[in-house]
Amino acid sequence: MAKLTTFTDEAKIAFDTLMERTGSLVTPSLRLGVTGLSRAGKTVFITSLVHNLTQGGRMPLFEAHATGRIARAYLQPQPDDAVPRFQYEDHLAALVKDRIWPDSTRAISELRLTIEYQSASSWGRMLSAGKLSIDIVDYPGEWLLDLPLLGKSYSEFSRDSFALANETAHLGFAENWLREAATVDALAPADEMTAQRLARSFTDYLRAGKSDEQALSTLPPGRFLMPGDLEGSPALTFAPLPDLPDGSFKSGSLAAMMERRYESYKTHVVKPFFREHIARLDRQIVLVDAMQAINAGGGAVRDLERALTEILACFRAGRSNMLTGLIQKRIGRILIAATKADHLHHESHNRLEAIVRRLVDRAAKNADMSGAEIDVLAMAAVRATREATVNQNGDTLPVIVGTPLKGEVIDGEVFDGETETAIFPGDLPQNAQAIFEQPEFSPQDRAREAPIRFVRFRPPHIKADLDGIHLSLPHIRLDRAMQFLLGDRLA
């Protein structure tokens, strides 16, 4: 990551880290990054984590909670006043009261959760105040895919973008943008209308790749799909250009204007995001919706592998010692979580974990070599289904039972969002490599050829106790995730 930052960037990071470390001497804190590509379940994960801790959920694998050493957990004002607050209460109401999935992460947000606990050792009880503040930082994984751009010139970005668009998995929906770009002379005089037309066409291509049908992942720049308050700004009005000459571009040309805006995007969007957020993290969880890619075919799976490799390469993974830790943070633990495990019978969970391990194998080795701990698990932050068995033609099939979302279709039946049903979700292959070698599935063939019968379910009905307080959100292995990410700091 060093090549992506300048000396000035590193000096600012060191100063920010030193100030934060000084504050932590009084109030111990830990910054937990939560990311994942769109629809991976970031908002649901954070909401369930906070709810289960504050409401005393069932978490037998979270040691500090299971042994009764956590006295209480509660929300406090976050330390970063310039960052939007994660709207926990609204998201919880959507899940519990309305039984709808909350809105996806569109920008960065933050929430501080403070845990009061008793150390497991007498020595720890003497040295520790028994209080840890967890600053949960929620941000789109698509923004991480922008960080490698810091090491690329505009010409390199353009060449890489065209090479990607011409791959089999991208070509079908990149055609309009490729055709539009082919009509442009990069060395012609700069023209704002041409720049806007190309930027719109390029954005349409990126958006098409993120659809459920394509389920592709490697589609930078990430802010083009999640612009926030930058929408319409020149910093987001550029696009790759074909056949760029080597060297500098003629002043006043379209290529020169696009290059200037690309560099502005890196300076004013990408660099601050890395310096102010990524470089300050202590722990990280990356949520992965592998099943969506699996059902889209081998091209989408390989694209997800590339995206996860690039994402993990962006983190400053490793262990900090007492001296360097004062001015530079390292992410000591990284968890890769395959989400929506409740869409599969538990017999396939180990296979799902094996597939995700294969997806991040190369990047995980690099993180492990840095001294960081890395783990993979299959989980569901909110469990929307339960398991059962049915007899069919003399065979006993493992099924999952839940309420499909309104409009979901199973065997020609369109569901109304209120009717519960049981489905056999299918089996993942025992050999994880087989997923990477499967062919591309067209939308017409997907229902027949895809290994998983992917149905979207409503959140579960949460019962209330005698006082009207809703019970904690059910989950699959959320406690194991919390033990890995937080357990050592609560020992």
N, C-alpha and C positions, 0 to 999 in steps of 0.2 A: 504493500500500500504506500510505501514511502515515495515512489515515483509519482504518485497522484497528488502529492501535497508539496508546497513550497516551504522554504525556511520560515517565511512569514506566517504561513498557515500553522506550522508546527509550534511557533512561538505563541500564537494565540491559543492553541489547544493546551499548551503547557500552563499558561496563565489561568485559563478557565479551570483546568483540573486542580491546580494548586488551591484556588479559591474554594472549590467544592470540597476538597479533602480537608481544608481547614474547618469548614462548617461541620463536616462529619465527625470531627473530634468531640463536638458537643452533642450532636444528634446523629447517631449512626444511620446511614442510609445506603440503599442499593438501587441502582437504576437497571430496570428490567425492560429490554426491548422486546416488543411483540410485533412480528411482521409475518408476511405471507402474501402470495399473489392473490388477486381479487377472488372473492367467494371462498377463501380458505377457512374463514371462521374466526377472524381476529376479534371482532366485536363480541361475539358470543363467548369466546375464551375468557376475555377480561371480565365480562359481566359475571360469568359463572365462578371464576376464581374469587372475585370480591364477595359475591353472595355466599359462597360456601364457607369462606373464612369468617365473615361477619355474622352469619347465621348458624354457625356450628354444624356444617354439613357432614355427611358420612365420608370420612377420608382415612381409612385404616392404614394406608401406605405412607401417609404424611406423618412422620414420626413425632414431631413436636406436638401436633394436634392429637394424634392417637393416644399419646401418653399423658395428655391433660396439662402439658406445660405451657400452652398458650392461654393466657388469662383473658385477653380480649383482642379483637381486631376492629379497627374503625377508620373511617375516612377523615382526612385532614386537608386543608388548603395546600395546593401544590406549590413548589418553590419557584416555578417559572411562570411569572405573571403574563408573559407575552405569548404563551402557548395555550391554545384552546383547551378547556377542560373536557375530558372524556365524560360524556353524558350518561353516566351509569344508571341513574334513576329512570331516565327515559327508556333506555335499552332493556332494563329489568321489567318495566311495565309492559313493553311490547311482548316480551317472552312469557310473562306470568299471567297478565290480565287479558291481553289481546290474542295470545298464542300465535303471534307472527314473528318471523325472524327480523331482528333490527336492521336498520340501514347499514350498508357496508362502509368500511373505512374509506373516506375520500381525501382526507388530509391528516396531518399529524395532530395528536391530542395527548393529554397527560392526566394522570390521576395518582394521588398519594394515598397509600394504604399503610397505616401504622399498626404494628403488631407488638403487644406487650407479652413477654414470655419469661419463663424461668429456665436458665441454662441447665443442662443435664449434669454438669459437673460442678463441684463446690468451687474449684478454681475459676471456672467461667462465671459463677455467680458473684465472685469477689471482684472480677475485672470488668464485667459487663453491666451496663445500666438496665439490661433486660428489655430494651426497646429497640425496634428496627423499623425504619420507614422505607417502604418500597415505592419508588417512583416508577410507575408503569407508563412506558412511552409507546404509544400505538401509532404506527406509520405504515403506509402502503409499501408492499414489497416491490412494486413497479418503480418506486423512486430509487431503490437500491440499484436497479439495473442501469441507472444513469451514472453511477460512480465510475465505472470503467471508462466513461467518456472523458474524464479528466486527463487520462493518459493518451487520448487520441486527438489528432488534428482533424480539421473539418474534412480534408480529403480522405483520411483513413475512415472516418465515420461514414462518408458517402459510399466508399467502396464496400465496406462491411454491410451496409444497409441493402445495397443492390444485390450482393452475393446472397444475403439471407432471403430476400424477396424472391429470388429465382430458385430457391430450394423447393422440392416437391410439395412439402407441407404448407408452403406459403403461396406458391405461384397462382393457385386458383383464384384467390381473392386479392392478390397484389396486381392483377393485370391492369386495372383501370389506372392506378398510380403509375405503373411502369410505362403505360402508353402515354400518359400525360407528360411524364418526365422526358420521354424521348423526343417530344416536340420542342423542347426548350434549348436555346443556345446559352450555355453557362457564361460565355464571355460577352454576351450582348449587354447593352446598357441596363442597369438596374431598373426594375419596374415593380411598384408596390402591388399592382393587381396580379401580376404573374406570381409574385411571392405568396400572396394570399391564396391563389388558386392551387399552387403546388402544396402549400401547407395543409389546406383542407383535404386535398386528395390523399396526401400522405397520412393524415390523421384518420381518414375513413378506412384506409388499409389497416392501420394499427387497431382500430376499433373492431373491424371485422375479425381479426385474428383472435381477439379476446372473447368472442362470442362462445356460447355453450357448444355450438356445433363444431367449432375449430379447436377450442381449448388450448391455444398456443400461449407461450409464456415469455419468450425472448423477443420483446417488442419495445425497445427504447426509442425515443425518450419517454420516460414514464409520465411526465407532467402534461404531455399532449392529451392524454386521456383523463387526467385529473388536474386540470389547470388551476383550480381555486381562483384567487384574486388576480392571477396572471392572465386570465383568459382574454384573448384579443391583443395582448401586448406584443411588441416586436420580438421580444425574447422567445416567444412561442410561435413566431411566424417565420419559420424557415423549414427547409426540407433538403434531403440529400440531392445532389445533382450528378448526372452521369458523365462519364468520360472527362473527368477533371484533369487538366494538365499538372505536371509536377511543378513545384515552386509556388511563388506568390501569384496572386491574381491581379489583373489590371484594375487600377482604381476606378471606381464607378461602375464596375460590371456587376451582373447578377450574382456571380460566384463570390465576389468580394463582399457584397451585402449579406449573402447567406452565411459566409464565414464569420463576419462580424457578429451577426445575431447568434450564431452557434457558440462563439466564444463568450458572448454576453450571458447566454443561458448557463454555461458552466460557471461563470464568475458569480452571478447573482442568484442562481437557483441551486446548483449542485454543490458547490463548495460550502456555502453556509449550512446546508442540510447535513453534510458530513461533519463539519467542525462543531456545530451546535448540538448535534444529536447523536450521530453514530459514534463519534470519538469519545463520548461520555458514558457509554454503556458498560455495565459490569457483567450482566448476564443477557442471554438472548434466546428466544424461542422463535423458530421458523415453522409456521403452519403450512401444510402441503395438502392440497386436494388432489391426491394422486388418482383417485377413481375417475374423475372427469377426464383426465388425460388418457387413462387406460382405455376408456370407452371410445375415445376419439381415434385410437390407432397408434401404430408405432411411431409415426412422425411426431405426434403431439407428446408422446412419452420422451422421445429423444430431445425434443425442444425443452421440455420441463427439466430434463437432466442438465442441459446447458445453462438454463436460467438459474437453477439452484447452485451450480458450480460457480457462476459469476457472483451470485448473491453472497455465498459463503466466503468467497475470496475478498469481499469488500470489508469484512469485519477485522478488527484488530484483535485477533485471537491470541491467547497465551496467558502466561502467569506473570504478574508484576512482583518485583521484590520491594522491600521497604523503601529503597532510595528512588528507583525509577517510578514507583507507583505514585509518588507525590506529584509528578508532573505529566504522567502519561498513563491512561487507563488501558487495561487489556480485558477482553471478554474471557473470563475464566471458564465458563460453562455455556455450551450451545446445545439446545435440544431441538431436534428435527421431529416434528409431530405430524403423523399422517392423520388428518381429521376425518370426521364422519364415519368412524368405525362402527357406529350404530346402524349403518346401512348394510353391514355384513353380519353374518352369523359369527360368533366368537371363534369357530373353527378356522376361519380365514384370517383372523387378526395377525397371527404369526407370519402368514404369507404376505400380508400387506406391509408389515414391518420389513420383511426381507426385500420387497420391491423398493421401498424407500431407501433402505440401506444401499442397495445397488445404485439408486439414483444419485446419492451423495457420496459414493465411495471415494472418488478421486479428491473431492474437496475436503471430505472428512479426514483423510490421511494428512493433508496439509495442515489442518487445524490441530490434529493430534500431535504432529511434529512440533508445533509451536508451544506445546505444553497445556493447551486447553483441553478440558474434558468435553466429549461430545457423545450424545446418546440419541437413539431413535426409538420411537414408540408409536403404536396405533392408539388413538384416543377419540373420545367425543366429549367436548366440554359440556354439552347438554345432550343427554340421551333422549332421542325422540321416539325410540322403538323399544319393544321387548321381544324376547325370543320364545319360540314355541316349536312344536313339531306337528306335521300333518301326514296322514297316510294317503298315498296316491298309487294306485295300481299295485298294491302290495308292498310298496316301498315307503320307508319313513324318511321324510324330507325335513331338514332344519329350515325354519322360516323365521322371518321377522314380522312383527305386527305393529302397525302404526296407522296414523291418519294422513293419507296423501294430501298434499296441497291442492287447493281448488284448481282444476284444469289439468292435473296430471292424468295421463292415460295409461292404463294397463290392460292389455289384450282387448283393445277397442273400447273399454269402459272409461268414460270421463268422470273423474271424481269431483265431488261437490265441496270438499274441504271439511266435511263433518263425518263422513263415513269411514270407519276403521276397516282395515283389510290385512290379510296375511299374504306375503309374497316370498317366493324362493329367490334370493338375490343372485344365486349362481356361485361358482367357485373360482377363486384365483388359482393360477397354475402353481404347482409346487416349485418349479424352476423359475426364479425371478427373471432370468435372462430371456425367457420366452416372451415376456411382455414387450421387450425392446425389439424383438424380431417379428412381431405381428404386423400384418399389412395395414395400410390406411383403410379406414372404414368410411364409406359414404354415409350421409344421413339416412338414406334408404336402407342400407345394409346394417346399420349400427344395432338396431333392436335385435337382429337375428345373429350377428357375428360377435358382438361385444361380450366379453367374459362376465361382466357384472350388469345385473338388471338395476339400473340406477333410477330410483324414484325419490323425489323430494317430499319429505314429511313435515307436518306441522309440529311445532314445539309441543311437549307433553302437557297434559293437564296437571297442574300442581295443586295438591290439596292444602287446605289451611287447617291449623290446629284449633283448639277450642277458643282461643283468644283472637282468632281471625288472622293470625300471622301465617303467611305462606311458608311451607316447608322448603328446604334447600333444593336447588336444582339437581336432578339426577345426572350422572356423568359416567364415563368409562375412562378410568386411569388418569383423571385430573389430579388425584392425590399423588400418583407416581410422578407426574410432571412437576408438581410443586416440591416434592421431596428432592428431586434432582436439581431444581433451580434455586431453592431456598434453604434446603435442609441443613447444609453446613453452617449457614449464618445464624441458625436458631439452635445449634447444638449446645 
